[in-house]
Amino acid sequence: MAKERIIETVDENGHNISFKLLDIIPFENKEYALVQNPKVEDNDDSIVLMRLISEEGGGYSFETIDDDDEFEKVSEYVDEIINAVDEDEE
């Protein structure tokens, strides 16, 4: 079993928030992360799609996707991946 990867990020109010990193998805020369609040794991609404930003020194930061068009395109791509995996499992 793979080890859980917990990440911490800071919200716009300066509060630390922990998320479980579910997957990193490359799309159109950018990377996106599917993260989930570990306190609400059984709810699909707890899964959040964020942009992954490489920082100097090898670190990463996570950003919300404010552009509606970008969010829609990435969401559709993620849905395609999930549906393909679901079909393979049937």
Backbone as CSV, one residue per row, in Angstrom:
resi,resn,N_x,N_y,N_z,CA_x,CA_y,CA_z,C_x,C_y,C_z
1,MET,0.850,-1.186,0.000,0.000,0.000,0.000,0.891,1.244,0.000
2,ALA,0.533,2.202,-0.841,1.318,3.428,-0.949,1.121,4.279,0.306
3,LYS,2.197,4.929,0.708,2.140,5.806,1.870,1.363,7.066,1.520
4,GLU,0.513,7.514,2.453,-0.219,8.757,2.249,0.763,9.918,2.177
5,ARG,0.488,10.825,1.257,1.302,12.033,1.141,0.451,13.209,1.598
6,ILE,0.797,13.744,2.748,0.070,14.880,3.304,0.876,16.141,3.010
7,ILE,0.203,17.118,2.459,0.847,18.398,2.176,0.180,19.473,3.026
8,GLU,0.914,20.528,3.284,0.345,21.674,3.984,0.454,22.887,3.093
9,THR,-0.605,23.655,3.080,-0.608,24.903,2.332,-1.221,25.978,3.226
10,VAL,-1.063,27.204,2.834,-1.572,28.330,3.623,-2.671,29.010,2.810
11,ASP,-3.832,29.209,3.438,-4.928,29.865,2.728,-4.739,31.374,2.699
12,GLU,-5.677,32.066,2.068,-5.558,33.519,1.903,-5.610,34.276,3.217
13,ASN,-6.057,33.610,4.294,-6.111,34.238,5.608,-4.918,33.871,6.491
14,GLY,-3.953,33.153,5.915,-2.758,32.782,6.658,-2.887,31.523,7.501
15,HIS,-3.989,30.784,7.344,-4.190,29.557,8.109,-3.584,28.366,7.379
16,ASN,-2.907,27.484,8.133,-2.370,26.258,7.553,-3.507,25.266,7.322
17,ILE,-3.487,24.629,6.157,-4.478,23.624,5.804,-3.733,22.387,5.327
18,SER,-4.104,21.235,5.857,-3.500,19.978,5.432,-4.395,19.301,4.408
19,PHE,-3.767,18.723,3.391,-4.465,17.968,2.367,-3.729,16.667,2.109
20,LYS,-4.486,15.663,1.698,-3.888,14.426,1.212,-3.678,14.605,-0.293
21,LEU,-2.456,14.400,-0.758,-2.152,14.511,-2.185,-2.563,13.208,-2.854
22,LEU,-3.566,13.274,-3.727,-4.077,12.080,-4.396,-3.322,11.774,-5.675
23,ASP,-3.039,12.807,-6.465,-2.355,12.587,-7.737,-1.851,13.911,-8.290
24,ILE,-0.831,13.807,-9.130,-0.324,14.958,-9.877,-0.569,14.659,-11.345
25,ILE,-1.176,15.604,-12.043,-1.590,15.399,-13.424,-0.954,16.459,-14.310
26,PRO,-0.102,16.042,-15.256,0.442,17.005,-16.215,-0.599,17.304,-17.294
27,PHE,-0.716,18.573,-17.660,-1.673,18.980,-18.699,-1.208,20.292,-19.301
28,GLU,-1.032,20.292,-20.626,-0.647,21.494,-21.377,0.541,22.223,-20.747
29,ASN,1.620,21.497,-20.529,2.885,22.039,-20.012,2.796,22.618,-18.606
30,LYS,1.766,22.245,-17.860,1.633,22.628,-16.457,1.319,21.367,-15.670
31,GLU,1.443,21.466,-14.364,1.081,20.343,-13.512,-0.026,20.776,-12.560
32,TYR,-0.930,19.843,-12.310,-2.067,20.086,-11.432,-2.113,18.981,-10.388
33,ALA,-2.652,19.291,-9.240,-2.726,18.311,-8.161,-4.177,18.115,-7.747
34,LEU,-4.524,16.849,-7.542,-5.797,16.520,-6.919,-5.498,16.297,-5.444
35,VAL,-6.109,17.107,-4.598,-5.891,17.006,-3.159,-7.232,16.844,-2.461
36,GLN,-7.166,16.275,-1.254,-8.392,16.019,-0.510,-8.174,16.333,0.958
37,ASN,-9.172,16.936,1.551,-9.141,17.178,2.978,-9.249,15.820,3.669
38,PRO,-8.218,15.393,4.414,-8.245,14.057,5.023,-9.333,13.898,6.081
39,LYS,-9.901,14.994,6.544,-10.967,14.903,7.546,-12.327,14.604,6.918
40,VAL,-12.431,14.732,5.578,-13.702,14.542,4.894,-13.517,13.607,3.697
41,GLU,-12.772,12.520,3.875,-12.370,11.661,2.766,-13.515,11.016,2.005
42,ASP,-14.628,10.747,2.651,-15.694,9.983,2.007,-16.620,10.840,1.154
43,ASN,-16.273,12.083,0.948,-17.129,12.996,0.208,-16.393,13.470,-1.037
44,ASP,-16.949,13.183,-2.237,-16.295,13.613,-3.476,-16.111,15.123,-3.544
45,ASP,-16.961,15.873,-2.843,-16.833,17.329,-2.837,-15.595,17.797,-2.091
46,SER,-14.955,16.891,-1.349,-13.763,17.267,-0.591,-12.508,17.250,-1.459
47,ILE,-12.631,16.780,-2.714,-11.488,16.737,-3.626,-11.362,18.089,-4.328
48,VAL,-10.144,18.623,-4.307,-9.888,19.947,-4.863,-8.813,19.829,-5.940
49,LEU,-8.990,20.547,-7.025,-8.018,20.607,-8.112,-7.236,21.906,-7.975
50,MET,-5.900,21.798,-7.896,-5.056,22.971,-7.726,-3.913,22.944,-8.742
51,ARG,-3.397,24.120,-9.070,-2.229,24.227,-9.955,-0.980,24.041,-9.104
52,LEU,-0.054,23.249,-9.611,1.205,22.971,-8.926,2.277,23.855,-9.549
53,ILE,2.967,24.632,-8.738,3.966,25.580,-9.203,5.336,25.160,-8.671
54,SER,6.306,24.991,-9.582,7.681,24.688,-9.169,8.335,25.968,-8.672
55,GLU,9.011,25.865,-7.549,9.705,27.016,-6.986,11.205,26.811,-7.075
56,GLU,11.929,27.894,-6.988,13.389,27.805,-6.970,13.819,26.963,-5.779
57,GLY,14.830,26.155,-5.967,15.304,25.302,-4.885,14.633,23.942,-4.859
58,GLY,13.754,23.678,-5.837,13.140,22.364,-5.950,11.837,22.168,-5.215
59,GLY,11.343,23.180,-4.529,10.075,23.055,-3.817,8.885,23.292,-4.728
60,TYR,7.719,23.113,-4.179,6.474,23.333,-4.916,5.527,24.155,-4.071
61,SER,4.635,24.853,-4.748,3.522,25.495,-4.067,2.247,25.151,-4.833
62,PHE,1.130,25.316,-4.177,-0.159,24.989,-4.764,-0.978,26.267,-4.859
63,GLU,-1.613,26.462,-6.006,-2.438,27.653,-6.214,-3.833,27.238,-6.643
64,THR,-4.808,28.013,-6.226,-6.147,27.797,-6.761,-6.149,28.227,-8.219
65,ILE,-7.045,27.653,-8.987,-7.154,27.986,-10.408,-8.283,29.004,-10.531
66,ASP,-7.913,30.278,-10.682,-8.899,31.353,-10.722,-9.518,31.545,-12.101
67,ASP,-8.804,31.154,-13.141,-9.294,31.322,-14.505,-10.326,30.226,-14.804
68,ASP,-11.565,30.623,-15.064,-12.651,29.662,-15.297,-12.392,28.758,-16.490
69,ASP,-11.848,29.316,-17.578,-11.570,28.509,-18.771,-10.510,27.452,-18.488
70,GLU,-9.442,27.859,-17.805,-8.391,26.910,-17.457,-8.954,25.808,-16.554
71,PHE,-9.725,26.196,-15.544,-10.289,25.216,-14.625,-11.187,24.226,-15.372
72,GLU,-12.009,24.726,-16.271,-12.922,23.868,-17.036,-12.149,22.870,-17.893
73,LYS,-11.121,23.337,-18.598,-10.316,22.451,-19.445,-9.617,21.367,-18.638
74,VAL,-9.029,21.745,-17.520,-8.317,20.775,-16.691,-9.314,19.800,-16.059
75,SER,-10.449,20.296,-15.604,-11.472,19.432,-15.008,-11.969,18.396,-15.997
76,GLU,-12.208,18.825,-17.231,-12.654,17.888,-18.264,-11.602,16.823,-18.535
77,TYR,-10.339,17.215,-18.564,-9.248,16.274,-18.777,-9.175,15.263,-17.625
78,VAL,-9.289,15.743,-16.402,-9.267,14.852,-15.240,-10.447,13.882,-15.298
79,ASP,-11.623,14.377,-15.669,-12.797,13.502,-15.805,-12.554,12.414,-16.849
80,GLU,-11.919,12.766,-17.959,-11.598,11.773,-18.992,-10.682,10.690,-18.441
81,ILE,-9.685,11.087,-17.670,-8.755,10.115,-17.073,-9.507,9.194,-16.112
82,ILE,-10.328,9.770,-15.261,-11.077,8.975,-14.283,-12.024,8.010,-14.988
83,ASN,-12.720,8.482,-16.027,-13.633,7.610,-16.757,-12.889,6.483,-17.459
84,ALA,-11.702,6.766,-17.998,-10.906,5.721,-18.664,-10.471,4.672,-17.652
85,VAL,-10.079,5.097,-16.467,-9.663,4.152,-15.420,-10.861,3.305,-14.989
86,ASP,-12.020,3.947,-14.830,-13.226,3.221,-14.444,-13.595,2.164,-15.479
87,GLU,-13.467,2.504,-16.779,-13.782,1.552,-17.835,-12.803,0.389,-17.844
88,ASP,-11.526,0.662,-17.568,-10.519,-0.399,-17.520,-10.771,-1.367,-16.377
89,GLU,-11.355,-0.869,-15.288,-11.593,-1.711,-14.125,-12.830,-2.587,-14.289
90,GLU,-13.687,-2.295,-15.262,-14.914,-3.082,-15.456,-14.647,-4.372,-16.156
